[in-house]
C-alpha cells in the first residue's frame, strides 16, 4: 500500500516531486507510525464490513480501526466479536484483497487473546489493538495481554493506547497520570505504535462540545491537555512516541456564526472555487484548520469517523517542496558542525542544530506521504483525490 496509490500513475507524477513510498503491515514500526494518516473508525457490527474495508482501501485509506467500544452498544459486543471473526475470514479468503492496516478497539484485556485465538489464520490481516481509557493501572493489563497474544499467534501486533481518561484531564492528577502512562508505554516501547487522543471524552468531562467553526485548540481545557501530552510523550529526543490528532466530528456544517476559514486565493489560482464551496458546505474548513494546528503542535495523523475526512488529512500531510528543500539542506553531512544558512527559497533562516529534529521528522513524513511538486499546493492535492 501507499498514500495516494489510488490515483493514476500519471496524476501522481504530476503532483509529486517525490512520490510516497510503498509499505506493508510488516514494514518497520517507525515507518508505520508515520504512515497511519487518517485512521478511519468503523463499528465492528457492520454486516458488510469486509466489503466496506476494501472499498475504503481503494479510496486511499491505509489504516482502519474496527470498534467494539464506544461506537456500539453494550448489548452488541458479542455480536460485534462474532462479526469480526466472520469478516476477517471473508477477507482472508479473497486472494486479491489488499486491506489497509487493521486494528481492533477492544473494551477489556481479555478480549485480546480471545479474539486472536478466534481469528485463527486470518490474524495475519490484523496489525494490532486500540486500547481505551489508557492509564498505567488500566493499561498494563492490556499491554500484557497483547504481548501474550503475540507470542501465542506468532503475529507481530501493535498497541495504540487512547489517552482519554478524566485523570489525565484534571489538573491535580495530570502529571502523575502522564508519568504513569510514560512508564507503561516505555516498558512495551517496541509494541506501542502511536498514542491517540480522545478529545471527545475530554470534552464530555465538562459537558462541552466544540462547534464546527472551532478547533480542539480553541477549547482551552482540551488544548492544555494536548500540550502536556506532547510535552511529556512526544519529545524528539528518542523517548517520545507518535501522537495522533483528535477526531473531527462534523461532515456537514449547521448554521454558521463565523466566516469560513479558507482563503479564496489558493482556490482561485487553480480554478477550484467550487471545491472551496464544497469544503465549506461540509465543515471541512474547520477540519483543515485543525489539521494544520495538529501539525504545528507536534501531532501526526488523525482519528476520522467519516470517509470524507481522509483526503484532507492526507493532502495536508504531504511535505511541500519548500519544506523538503529546507530539511535536506539542514541535514547535509557537511552541516554536522551547525551554523546558520539562508533557505533555498530565500525567505527564512535555517539554523542547523535547532532545526535538525524538525528536518528528520519532515524527511520521514516525506518518505510516507511524498513531496509535492514545486508549484503544487494542498488545493491541487485535494482536487486530484476527489472523484469527478
N, C-alpha and C positions, 0 to 999 in steps of 0.2 A: 504494500500500500504506500501511497504518498499523498501529501497535500496537493490539491488541485489536479490530482490524477484523473479526475472525471472529465477534465477539459481536453479538447482535441490537442494533439501534439503541436500543431501549427499555432494554436491560440497560446499555449504555454510558451512557445518560442518567442512570440511577440511580446508577451507580458514580462518575461523574466530575463534578467541578466545572468542569473544562476538559478536553475530550476531546483525545486525541493528534492531532497534525496528520497530514495525508496527505503522502506524499513519493514520489518515483520515483528510479530509478537515476541520473537526470540532475540531481537536486537538488544544492545546494551541498555541498561536501565537509565543511564544519564540521557541517552538519545530519546528513549520513550517518554521520559518525564517532560522533556521539552516539546515533544511532538503531540501530546494529548489534545491540544487545541480546544475546540468546543466539544465538551463531553456531554452528549445528549442522553438525558434520562428518559426511561420508558417504564411504565408499570409492568411488572412481571406477569400480570394476568392477561395481557393482550392475547386473544385467541390465534392470531396470525403473526405472532412475534417473529418467527424465523423469516417470513417474507418482509416484514417491516424492517428488520435488521439489514437485510441485503438491499432493500430499496434505499435506505439511508446511506449505506456504503457507496452505492452507485452515485449518490448525490454529493459525495465528498466528506461524509462523516468518517472519522478514523478512530473514535472512541465512544463507547456507549456504556451506560450503567442500567442494568435491569433491576428494578427496585422492588424489594419485598418489605420496605419500611413505610415511610410516611405517605407514599403515593397510593397505597392500597389500605383497605380497612382491616381491622384486626381479624375479622371473621374470614378474610380471603387469603390469609397467609399460606395455609396448607394447599389450597388450590393453586396459588401462585408458584409454590415449590414444584408441584406436580407438573404444572405447565412448563416451567423452565426445563425440567428434565426431558419432557417431550420435545420441546422446541430445539434444544441443543442436539438431541438425537436426529431431528429433522435436518438441521444444518449439517451435521457430520455425514449424513447420507447423501449429500449433494456434492459430487466430486469437483464441480467447478465453482463452488461457493467461495467467495472471498470476503468474509465478515470483517468488521473493524475489531479493534481491541475491545474485548467484552469483560465487564466487571459486574458482580452481583452485590447489591446493597442488602445486607442482612440485618436482622434485629438482635440476634443473640450469638455468642461464640459457638454454641452447639450446632448451629445451622451450617457452619463452615465445613467441618469434617463430614457431616451427614450429606450435604449437597455434593461434595466432591466424590463421595462414595457412590451416590445415586447417579451421578453423571456418567460414570463408567469411562469408556474410551473417549467419549465426547468431551471430557475435561480438557483435551488438547486445544479446544477452542476458547478456553477460559483464561483470562490474564490475571484475575485476582478478585479481591473483595473490597467493598467500600464499608468502612466501619463507623457507625453513627455515634453521636454524643460522646466523642472521644475525650477521655481524661486518662491520667496514669492508672487510676484504680480500675476504671471500667475498660480501658483499652488493652491492658496487658493480657487479659484472658483471650481477647480476640486475636492478638498477635501470636500468642502461644498456640491457639487452635489452628491458625493459618500455617505456622511452621510445621505442626504435626501433620496437617493435611497435605502439605507439600511433600514431606518425606514419604507419606503413605502412597501418594499418587505418582511420584516421580516427575511431577509437572511444576515448573517454576511459577510461583504465584506471588503477586504483589498485593500490598495493602495500600489503601488510600483512606486514612483517617479523616473524619469530618469534625472540624472544630466548631462546635455549636452549643456547648453546654452553658447554663447560667453561671456556673463557677468561673468560666473564662470571661464572661461579660462583666460580672460585678467587680468593681474596683478593689474591694477589700480582699478578694480571693484570687484576683487575676494573676499576679506574679507567681504565687505558689502553684497555681494550676498550670501555668506555662512551663515552669521549671519541671513539674512532674511529667507533662507531655514530652518535654525535651528528653528527659531520662528514658521514657518508654520508647520513643521512636529511635533514639540513638542506639539502644540495645538491639533493635531489629533494623538497623540502618539499611542493610542490603535488601530488605523486603519492602521498605516504605518507598513507594514510587513518587507520591506527591501528597501534600496536605491540602484539604479542601475546606473552604469557609462556608459555614451555614448561616448566612446573614438573615434569612427569613426567621430562623429560631431566635437570633439575637433580637430582632425587632419585636417578636412575639412577647419577649420578657417584659417589654414596656408598652405593649398594646399599640405598637407602631406599624405602619406600612408605608413605604416610600411611594410617591406618585410617579407616573411615567416621565415627568419632566424633572425629577430629582434622581440623583445617583446615590449609591451607598455612602459616598464620601460627603454628601450633604447632611446625612443623619449623623450628628457628631458622636453620639454614644457608640454607634457602629464603627465610624471612622477611627475612633480611638483604639478599638479592639484590633482592627486590621493593622494599624500602625504597630501595636505591641507584638502581634503575631509575627510580622515581618522582622521587627527588631530582634526578636529572640530566636526565631526559627527559620528565617530566610536570609541569613547572612551569606556573604560571598567568600568567606574565608575557609570553606571546606566543611564547616559544621552545619551549614544550612540545608534546607530542602526546597524543592519547587513548591510554591504556594499558589493555588489557582484562584481565579476571581469568583465572586459570588454570583448567584443565579440572577437573571433578569426575568421578571415575572410577566411582562406585558408583550402581547403580539398584536394588539390594535389599540390605538390611543383613544381614551374617552375625551370629553371636553377639555380643552387646554386653558390653562391660566397664563402661561408664559409663552413667549415667542419660540419658534423652533430653534434648535441649537446647531443646525447645519448651515454653514455659509453657502451662498449661492455660487460664488465664483468658481470653485473647483468643478462644479457640475456644468456650468456654462461653458467652460473651456473645452470640455469633451462632449458637448451637446447631449447632456444627460439630465435635463431638467425634470423629465418625467420620473426618472429614478429617484431624484431628491423628493419629489412629491409623494411617491410611493413609500419611501422610507419614513417620512414624517407621518403619513397616514397610519402606519403600523408601529408607531412609537420607537422607531429604530434610531432616531436622532439621540434620544436619551441613552440607548444601548451603546451607540458609537462613542458617546462622551464617556460613559462608564468604562468601556474597554480601554480607552486612552488613559484614563485615570488609574485603572488597574495596572497598566504597564508602567506608568510613572511612579507607582508606589511599590514596584518590585514583584507584581503578580504576573503569572504567565498561564494562559489558558482560561477557560471559564465553564462553569456549570450552566447547561442550557436545558430548557424544558420545551422548546419548540424548534422544529427544523429550520424555520426562517432565521433563527439567531446564529446558525452555524457559519454561514458565509461572512457576515460582518466580523465575527471573531477571527476567522482565518485571514480575511483581507487585511485587517489591521495588524495581524501578526507577521505579515511579510516584511522583511527588512528593506528599507529604502536603499537606493543606490548610494545616497549620501552617507547614511549610517554605515553601510558596508565599507565604503571608502575610508571613513574615519577609523573604523575598527581595524582594518588592515594596516593602516599607517601606524596606529598605536602599537600594534603587535609585531612590527617588523623586527627581526633579530638585532639589527644594528641599533634599535631604540632601547635595548635592555638596560642601559645606564640611566634612563629617564630623560628629562628635558621637556621642552615645550615646542610645538610646531603649529604652523598655520594649517588649517584643513585644506584639502584639495579643492573644496568648494569656496575657499577664501572668505568664509563667513563666521568662523569661530576659532577658538583656541583648543587644541588637543594637548592636554598635559599627560604625558605618558604614564607615569606611575599612578596618579589618582584615577585615571580613566581605564586602567588595564582590566579590572574586573568587569566593567561595563562592556569593554570590547570583547572579552572572552564570551560573555553571555550573548552578545549580539551575533557573534560568528556561529555559536551553537544554534541560535534561532534561525540564522540564515541557512544553516545546513538543512533544517527540517521544514521551514516554511518558504525558503527561497529568497532571492534578492530581486526586487523589482527592476525593470529596465530603467535606464537613466531618466526617461521622460514619462514614466508610468507611475501614477499615483493610486491611492486607495479607491478612487471612483472607478477607474478602469478595471481594477481587480473585482470590485463589486459587480459592475455591469457585465463582465465576462462570465460570471458564475450564475447569473440569473437567467433561467430558461426564457427563450424568446416567446 
